[in-house]
């Protein structure tokens, strides 16, 4: 039984996140499949770094407000993912607007191997949810804006 307003809000929030992810799966045409939830550790300033099992895609999540050395362009949370091969591409998703793709990156330096985002897992960072599959990485917000990265395809919407 839910006894506090906080527990009720948490239940509603978790239900909305799950519903948003389910909608994302349907919109992207992904097959119905059970994905395991994965957790990552953040550094002292709240940033999270992870890499796909292939080592070809690495990401950094920055929380709302940024860090002492990096501020997101809109002050909101942001996720940046770099694909190394076949061509270096950076995908950026902020707290508003569509995903952005950059192919002329001056600070190319992917990928940290500290935390591995296992295939067939899902993770939530602030307003973002990411799905790791053998076919690639999908990250999106609840409003449907996001990106997909793989060796064969790079998309943002």
C-alpha positions as protocol buffer text, in pm:
chain_id: "A"
residue {
  index: 1
  type: UNK
  ca { x: 0 y: 0 z: 0 }
}
residue {
  index: 2
  type: UNK
  ca { x: 126 y: 346 z: -86 }
}
residue {
  index: 3
  type: UNK
  ca { x: 142 y: 544 z: 232 }
}
residue {
  index: 4
  type: UNK
  ca { x: 304 y: 870 z: 135 }
}
residue {
  index: 5
  type: UNK
  ca { x: 266 y: 1129 z: -134 }
}
residue {
  index: 6
  type: UNK
  ca { x: 632 y: 1072 z: -222 }
}
residue {
  index: 7
  type: UNK
  ca { x: 568 y: 701 z: -288 }
}
residue {
  index: 8
  type: UNK
  ca { x: 264 y: 781 z: -503 }
}
residue {
  index: 9
  type: UNK
  ca { x: 462 y: 1037 z: -703 }
}
residue {
  index: 10
  type: UNK
  ca { x: 747 y: 790 z: -750 }
}
residue {
  index: 11
  type: UNK
  ca { x: 503 y: 526 z: -875 }
}
residue {
  index: 12
  type: UNK
  ca { x: 344 y: 771 z: -1120 }
}
residue {
  index: 13
  type: UNK
  ca { x: 687 y: 893 z: -1239 }
}
residue {
  index: 14
  type: UNK
  ca { x: 815 y: 538 z: -1289 }
}
residue {
  index: 15
  type: UNK
  ca { x: 495 y: 444 z: -1471 }
}
residue {
  index: 16
  type: UNK
  ca { x: 535 y: 743 z: -1704 }
}
residue {
  index: 17
  type: UNK
  ca { x: 899 y: 658 z: -1774 }
}
residue {
  index: 18
  type: UNK
  ca { x: 803 y: 300 z: -1855 }
}
residue {
  index: 19
  type: UNK
  ca { x: 513 y: 417 z: -2076 }
}
residue {
  index: 20
  type: UNK
  ca { x: 749 y: 660 z: -2254 }
}
residue {
  index: 21
  type: UNK
  ca { x: 1001 y: 385 z: -2317 }
}
residue {
  index: 22
  type: UNK
  ca { x: 727 y: 150 z: -2440 }
}
residue {
  index: 23
  type: UNK
  ca { x: 609 y: 423 z: -2680 }
}
residue {
  index: 24
  type: UNK
  ca { x: 968 y: 471 z: -2800 }
}
residue {
  index: 25
  type: UNK
  ca { x: 999 y: 99 z: -2867 }
}
residue {
  index: 26
  type: UNK
  ca { x: 676 y: 103 z: -3068 }
}
residue {
  index: 27
  type: UNK
  ca { x: 773 y: 419 z: -3262 }
}
residue {
  index: 28
  type: UNK
  ca { x: 1114 y: 281 z: -3351 }
}
residue {
  index: 29
  type: UNK
  ca { x: 963 y: -50 z: -3456 }
}
residue {
  index: 30
  type: UNK
  ca { x: 1170 y: -246 z: -3210 }
}
residue {
  index: 31
  type: UNK
  ca { x: 1056 y: -599 z: -3143 }
}
residue {
  index: 32
  type: UNK
  ca { x: 888 y: -668 z: -2812 }
}
residue {
  index: 33
  type: UNK
  ca { x: 1165 y: -794 z: -2591 }
}
residue {
  index: 34
  type: UNK
  ca { x: 1250 y: -790 z: -2225 }
}
residue {
  index: 35
  type: UNK
  ca { x: 1535 y: -553 z: -2146 }
}
residue {
  index: 36
  type: UNK
  ca { x: 1721 y: -551 z: -1818 }
}
residue {
  index: 37
  type: UNK
  ca { x: 1768 y: -229 z: -1626 }
}
residue {
  index: 38
  type: UNK
  ca { x: 2132 y: -130 z: -1583 }
}
residue {
  index: 39
  type: UNK
  ca { x: 2277 y: 118 z: -1336 }
}
residue {
  index: 40
  type: UNK
  ca { x: 2593 y: 325 z: -1366 }
}
residue {
  index: 41
  type: UNK
  ca { x: 2798 y: 518 z: -1114 }
}
residue {
  index: 42
  type: UNK
  ca { x: 2831 y: 895 z: -1152 }
}
residue {
  index: 43
  type: UNK
  ca { x: 3148 y: 1089 z: -1076 }
}
residue {
  index: 44
  type: UNK
  ca { x: 3157 y: 1351 z: -798 }
}
residue {
  index: 45
  type: UNK
  ca { x: 2990 y: 1609 z: -1023 }
}
residue {
  index: 46
  type: UNK
  ca { x: 2710 y: 1380 z: -1143 }
}
residue {
  index: 47
  type: UNK
  ca { x: 2849 y: 1292 z: -1487 }
}
residue {
  index: 48
  type: UNK
  ca { x: 2822 y: 933 z: -1607 }
}
residue {
  index: 49
  type: UNK
  ca { x: 3050 y: 781 z: -1872 }
}
residue {
  index: 50
  type: UNK
  ca { x: 2990 y: 448 z: -2042 }
}
residue {
  index: 51
  type: UNK
  ca { x: 3088 y: 256 z: -2352 }
}
residue {
  index: 52
  type: UNK
  ca { x: 2911 y: -3 z: -2565 }
}
residue {
  index: 53
  type: UNK
  ca { x: 3054 y: -358 z: -2557 }
}
residue {
  index: 54
  type: UNK
  ca { x: 3203 y: -311 z: -2906 }
}
residue {
  index: 55
  type: UNK
  ca { x: 3407 y: -13 z: -2782 }
}
residue {
  index: 56
  type: UNK
  ca { x: 3293 y: 184 z: -3089 }
}
residue {
  index: 57
  type: UNK
  ca { x: 3039 y: 408 z: -2910 }
}
residue {
  index: 58
  type: UNK
  ca { x: 3101 y: 595 z: -2587 }
}
residue {
  index: 59
  type: UNK
  ca { x: 2877 y: 840 z: -2403 }
}
residue {
  index: 60
  type: UNK
  ca { x: 2882 y: 1106 z: -2133 }
}
residue {
  index: 61
  type: UNK
  ca { x: 2570 y: 1212 z: -1945 }
}
residue {
  index: 62
  type: UNK
  ca { x: 2588 y: 1558 z: -1784 }
}
residue {
  index: 63
  type: UNK
  ca { x: 2318 y: 1649 z: -1531 }
}
residue {
  index: 64
  type: UNK
  ca { x: 2118 y: 1971 z: -1530 }
}
residue {
  index: 65
  type: UNK
  ca { x: 2340 y: 2261 z: -1429 }
}
residue {
  index: 66
  type: UNK
  ca { x: 2654 y: 2106 z: -1581 }
}
residue {
  index: 67
  type: UNK
  ca { x: 2982 y: 2065 z: -1393 }
}
residue {
  index: 68
  type: UNK
  ca { x: 3262 y: 2291 z: -1274 }
}
residue {
  index: 69
  type: UNK
  ca { x: 3435 y: 2254 z: -1614 }
}
residue {
  index: 70
  type: UNK
  ca { x: 3148 y: 2191 z: -1858 }
}
residue {
  index: 71
  type: UNK
  ca { x: 2817 y: 2370 z: -1903 }
}
residue {
  index: 72
  type: UNK
  ca { x: 2551 y: 2236 z: -2139 }
}
residue {
  index: 73
  type: UNK
  ca { x: 2433 y: 2483 z: -2400 }
}
residue {
  index: 74
  type: UNK
  ca { x: 2083 y: 2517 z: -2248 }
}
residue {
  index: 75
  type: UNK
  ca { x: 2170 y: 2458 z: -1881 }
}
residue {
  index: 76
  type: UNK
  ca { x: 1960 y: 2141 z: -1884 }
}
residue {
  index: 77
  type: UNK
  ca { x: 2074 y: 1780 z: -1874 }
}
residue {
  index: 78
  type: UNK
  ca { x: 2255 y: 1647 z: -2182 }
}
residue {
  index: 79
  type: UNK
  ca { x: 2380 y: 1321 z: -2324 }
}
residue {
  index: 80
  type: UNK
  ca { x: 2663 y: 1310 z: -2579 }
}
residue {
  index: 81
  type: UNK
  ca { x: 2763 y: 993 z: -2759 }
}
residue {
  index: 82
  type: UNK
  ca { x: 3055 y: 949 z: -2998 }
}
residue {
  index: 83
  type: UNK
  ca { x: 3076 y: 681 z: -3265 }
}
residue {
  index: 84
  type: UNK
  ca { x: 3434 y: 614 z: -3375 }
}
residue {
  index: 85
  type: UNK
  ca { x: 3403 y: 391 z: -3685 }
}
residue {
  index: 86
  type: UNK
  ca { x: 3353 y: 403 z: -3979 }
}
residue {
  index: 87
  type: UNK
  ca { x: 3355 y: 785 z: -3941 }
}
residue {
  index: 88
  type: UNK
  ca { x: 3374 y: 985 z: -3619 }
}
residue {
  index: 89
  type: UNK
  ca { x: 3029 y: 1129 z: -3535 }
}
residue {
  index: 90
  type: UNK
  ca { x: 2899 y: 1290 z: -3218 }
}
residue {
  index: 91
  type: UNK
  ca { x: 2528 y: 1282 z: -3128 }
}
residue {
  index: 92
  type: UNK
  ca { x: 2403 y: 1532 z: -2871 }
}
residue {
  index: 93
  type: UNK
  ca { x: 2063 y: 1539 z: -2701 }
}
residue {
  index: 94
  type: UNK
  ca { x: 1985 y: 1823 z: -2464 }
}
residue {
  index: 95
  type: UNK
  ca { x: 1685 y: 1894 z: -2247 }
}
residue {
  index: 96
  type: UNK
  ca { x: 1492 y: 2046 z: -2535 }
}
residue {
  index: 97
  type: UNK
  ca { x: 1489 y: 2046 z: -2916 }
}
residue {
  index: 98
  type: UNK
  ca { x: 1587 y: 1762 z: -3147 }
}
residue {
  index: 99
  type: UNK
  ca { x: 1896 y: 1548 z: -3135 }
}
residue {
  index: 100
  type: UNK
  ca { x: 2199 y: 1694 z: -3312 }
}
residue {
  index: 101
  type: UNK
  ca { x: 2469 y: 1517 z: -3516 }
}
residue {
  index: 102
  type: UNK
  ca { x: 2820 y: 1660 z: -3556 }
}
residue {
  index: 103
  type: UNK
  ca { x: 3080 y: 1511 z: -3788 }
}
residue {
  index: 104
  type: UNK
  ca { x: 3347 y: 1779 z: -3743 }
}
residue {
  index: 105
  type: UNK
  ca { x: 3440 y: 1736 z: -3377 }
}
residue {
  index: 106
  type: UNK
  ca { x: 3746 y: 1923 z: -3250 }
}
residue {
  index: 107
  type: UNK
  ca { x: 3781 y: 1724 z: -2927 }
}
residue {
  index: 108
  type: UNK
  ca { x: 3744 y: 1367 z: -3054 }
}
residue {
  index: 109
  type: UNK
  ca { x: 3851 y: 1141 z: -2775 }
}
residue {
  index: 110
  type: UNK
  ca { x: 3607 y: 856 z: -2740 }
}
residue {
  index: 111
  type: UNK
  ca { x: 3574 y: 620 z: -2543 }
}
residue {
  index: 112
  type: UNK
  ca { x: 3615 y: 563 z: -2172 }
}
residue {
  index: 113
  type: UNK
  ca { x: 3615 y: 196 z: -2084 }
}
residue {
  index: 114
  type: UNK
  ca { x: 3522 y: 242 z: -1721 }
}
residue {
  index: 115
  type: UNK
  ca { x: 3161 y: 126 z: -1743 }
}
residue {
  index: 116
  type: UNK
  ca { x: 3021 y: -105 z: -2011 }
}
residue {
  index: 117
  type: UNK
  ca { x: 2658 y: -69 z: -2126 }
}
residue {
  index: 118
  type: UNK
  ca { x: 2569 y: -433 z: -2186 }
}
residue {
  index: 119
  type: UNK
  ca { x: 2353 y: -535 z: -2483 }
}
residue {
  index: 120
  type: UNK
  ca { x: 1979 y: -578 z: -2421 }
}
residue {
  index: 121
  type: UNK
  ca { x: 1987 y: -337 z: -2129 }
}
residue {
  index: 122
  type: UNK
  ca { x: 1817 y: -4 z: -2069 }
}
residue {
  index: 123
  type: UNK
  ca { x: 1926 y: 286 z: -1850 }
}
residue {
  index: 124
  type: UNK
  ca { x: 1767 y: 614 z: -1745 }
}
residue {
  index: 125
  type: UNK
  ca { x: 1964 y: 935 z: -1690 }
}
residue {
  index: 126
  type: UNK
  ca { x: 1752 y: 1234 z: -1588 }
}
residue {
  index: 127
  type: UNK
  ca { x: 1508 y: 1291 z: -1878 }
}
residue {
  index: 128
  type: UNK
  ca { x: 1684 y: 1042 z: -2109 }
}
residue {
  index: 129
  type: UNK
  ca { x: 1646 y: 673 z: -2160 }
}
residue {
  index: 130
  type: UNK
  ca { x: 1901 y: 469 z: -2356 }
}
residue {
  index: 131
  type: UNK
  ca { x: 1874 y: 119 z: -2499 }
}
residue {
  index: 132
  type: UNK
  ca { x: 2179 y: -93 z: -2583 }
}
residue {
  index: 133
  type: UNK
  ca { x: 2139 y: -359 z: -2851 }
}
residue {
  index: 134
  type: UNK
  ca { x: 2377 y: -543 z: -3081 }
}
residue {
  index: 135
  type: UNK
  ca { x: 2236 y: -340 z: -3367 }
}
residue {
  index: 136
  type: UNK
  ca { x: 2324 y: -8 z: -3196 }
}
residue {
  index: 137
  type: UNK
  ca { x: 2245 y: 250 z: -2929 }
}
residue {
  index: 138
  type: UNK
  ca { x: 1920 y: 443 z: -2900 }
}
residue {
  index: 139
  type: UNK
  ca { x: 1883 y: 739 z: -2661 }
}
residue {
  index: 140
  type: UNK
  ca { x: 1568 y: 952 z: -2637 }
}
residue {
  index: 141
  type: UNK
  ca { x: 1360 y: 1179 z: -2418 }
}
residue {
  index: 142
  type: UNK
  ca { x: 996 y: 1109 z: -2335 }
}
residue {
  index: 143
  type: UNK
  ca { x: 887 y: 1352 z: -2612 }
}
residue {
  index: 144
  type: UNK
  ca { x: 1038 y: 1119 z: -2875 }
}
residue {
  index: 145
  type: UNK
  ca { x: 1342 y: 1331 z: -2969 }
}
residue {
  index: 146
  type: UNK
  ca { x: 1663 y: 1136 z: -2967 }
}
residue {
  index: 147
  type: UNK
  ca { x: 1924 y: 958 z: -3172 }
}
residue {
  index: 148
  type: UNK
  ca { x: 2039 y: 617 z: -3292 }
}
residue {
  index: 149
  type: UNK
  ca { x: 2405 y: 526 z: -3349 }
}
residue {
  index: 150
  type: UNK
  ca { x: 2558 y: 217 z: -3505 }
}
residue {
  index: 151
  type: UNK
  ca { x: 2838 y: 136 z: -3749 }
}
residue {
  index: 152
  type: UNK
  ca { x: 2583 y: 125 z: -4032 }
}
residue {
  index: 153
  type: UNK
  ca { x: 2349 y: 413 z: -3939 }
}
residue {
  index: 154
  type: UNK
  ca { x: 2342 y: 749 z: -3764 }
}
residue {
  index: 155
  type: UNK
  ca { x: 2007 y: 919 z: -3708 }
}
residue {
  index: 156
  type: UNK
  ca { x: 1872 y: 1207 z: -3500 }
}
residue {
  index: 157
  type: UNK
  ca { x: 1517 y: 1330 z: -3460 }
}
